[in-house]
Amino acid sequence: MNKQIASAALASLLLVGCANDPAPTAQMGLTVKAVEQARAVGADGQIAEMQLAEKKLARAEKNMGEEDFKRARVFAEQAELDARLAEAKVLTQKSQAQLDELNTRITRLRKQLGDQQ
């Protein structure tokens, strides 16, 4: 009998714990903004992290609709981080391209100066 009472109490606690997860609306907003920002700098579906971010955001939105707020929060947090990584990769690639162009110009100028002497 005591085992049944203990099991019932444990089950009740688990249900109460699940019911207390608030909707992660703030996190969802942050995630949507992070994905939009990544797109704005040029991240697209060709970048693996951007694909992951979009899939995880969709999953978070699905979980929100199902009121599975704990999973929604987890997927939204992961999607935000993936989007930020995708953004960082795009910005790094753009910076590297600019650096390569500057180095090419410097080399060209050095050659021109060397030819003049």
matplotlib code that plots the C-alpha trace (Angstrom):
import matplotlib.pyplot as plt

x = [0.0, 2.8, 4.4, 1.2, 1.0, 4.6, 4.1, 1.0, 2.8, 5.8, 3.6, 1.7, 5.0, 6.1, 2.9, 3.0, 6.7, 5.7, 2.7, 4.8, 7.0, 6.0, 5.8, 9.2, 7.8, 10.8, 13.2, 11.1, 11.4, 15.2, 15.4, 13.3, 15.5, 18.7, 17.5, 16.4, 19.7, 21.7, 19.7, 20.2, 24.0, 23.7, 23.3, 21.2, 20.4, 23.8, 25.3, 24.7, 24.2, 21.5, 19.7, 19.8, 18.6, 15.6, 14.7, 15.1, 13.0, 10.3, 10.4, 10.2, 7.2, 5.6, 6.3, 4.8, 1.6, 1.5, 2.2, 5.3, 7.1, 10.2, 11.1, 10.1, 12.6, 15.4, 14.9, 14.5, 17.8, 19.6, 18.2, 19.3, 22.9, 22.9, 21.7, 24.4, 27.1, 25.8, 26.0, 29.5, 30.6, 29.2, 30.8, 34.1, 34.0, 33.3, 36.1, 38.5, 37.5, 38.1, 41.5, 42.5, 41.6, 43.6, 46.6, 46.4, 46.4, 49.4, 51.3, 50.5, 51.6, 54.8, 55.5, 54.9, 57.1, 59.8, 59.6, 60.0, 63.3]
y = [0.0, 2.4, 1.7, 2.7, 5.9, 6.7, 6.0, 8.2, 11.0, 10.8, 10.8, 13.8, 15.6, 14.9, 16.1, 19.3, 19.8, 19.6, 21.9, 24.6, 25.2, 28.6, 29.3, 30.5, 33.5, 35.6, 32.9, 32.4, 36.1, 36.1, 33.1, 34.6, 37.7, 35.7, 33.8, 37.0, 38.7, 35.7, 35.9, 39.7, 39.2, 36.5, 33.2, 30.9, 27.3, 26.5, 26.9, 23.8, 25.8, 27.9, 24.8, 23.5, 26.8, 26.9, 23.2, 23.7, 26.9, 25.0, 22.3, 24.8, 26.4, 23.0, 22.3, 25.6, 24.7, 21.4, 23.3, 21.3, 24.3, 22.6, 21.1, 24.3, 26.2, 23.7, 23.8, 27.6, 28.0, 25.6, 27.4, 30.7, 29.5, 27.8, 31.0, 33.1, 30.6, 30.8, 34.6, 34.5, 32.2, 34.4, 37.5, 35.7, 34.7, 38.2, 39.6, 37.0, 38.0, 41.7, 40.8, 38.8, 41.7, 44.1, 41.8, 41.5, 45.3, 45.6, 43.1, 44.9, 48.3, 46.8, 45.3, 48.7, 50.5, 47.9, 48.3, 52.0, 51.8]
z = [0.0, 0.9, -2.5, -4.3, -2.3, -3.0, -6.7, -6.8, -5.0, -7.4, -10.4, -9.1, -8.5, -12.1, -13.5, -11.4, -12.5, -16.2, -15.7, -14.1, -17.2, -18.4, -22.1, -23.4, -25.3, -24.5, -25.7, -28.8, -29.6, -29.1, -31.4, -34.2, -34.0, -34.1, -37.2, -38.9, -38.1, -39.5, -42.7, -42.9, -43.0, -45.7, -43.9, -45.9, -46.3, -47.7, -44.2, -42.1, -38.9, -40.5, -41.6, -38.1, -36.7, -39.0, -38.2, -34.5, -34.6, -36.5, -33.9, -31.1, -32.7, -33.0, -29.3, -28.4, -30.2, -28.3, -25.1, -24.5, -23.2, -21.8, -25.2, -26.9, -24.7, -25.4, -29.2, -29.2, -27.2, -29.5, -32.6, -31.3, -30.8, -34.2, -35.8, -34.0, -35.2, -38.7, -38.5, -37.1, -39.9, -42.6, -41.1, -40.7, -44.4, -45.4, -43.3, -44.7, -48.2, -47.4, -45.8, -48.9, -51.2, -49.0, -49.1, -52.9, -53.1, -50.8, -52.8, -56.0, -54.5, -53.2, -56.6, -58.3, -55.8, -56.3, -60.1, -59.8, -57.9]

ax = plt.figure().add_subplot(projection="3d")
ax.plot(x, y, z, "-o")
ax.set_aspect("equal")
plt.show()
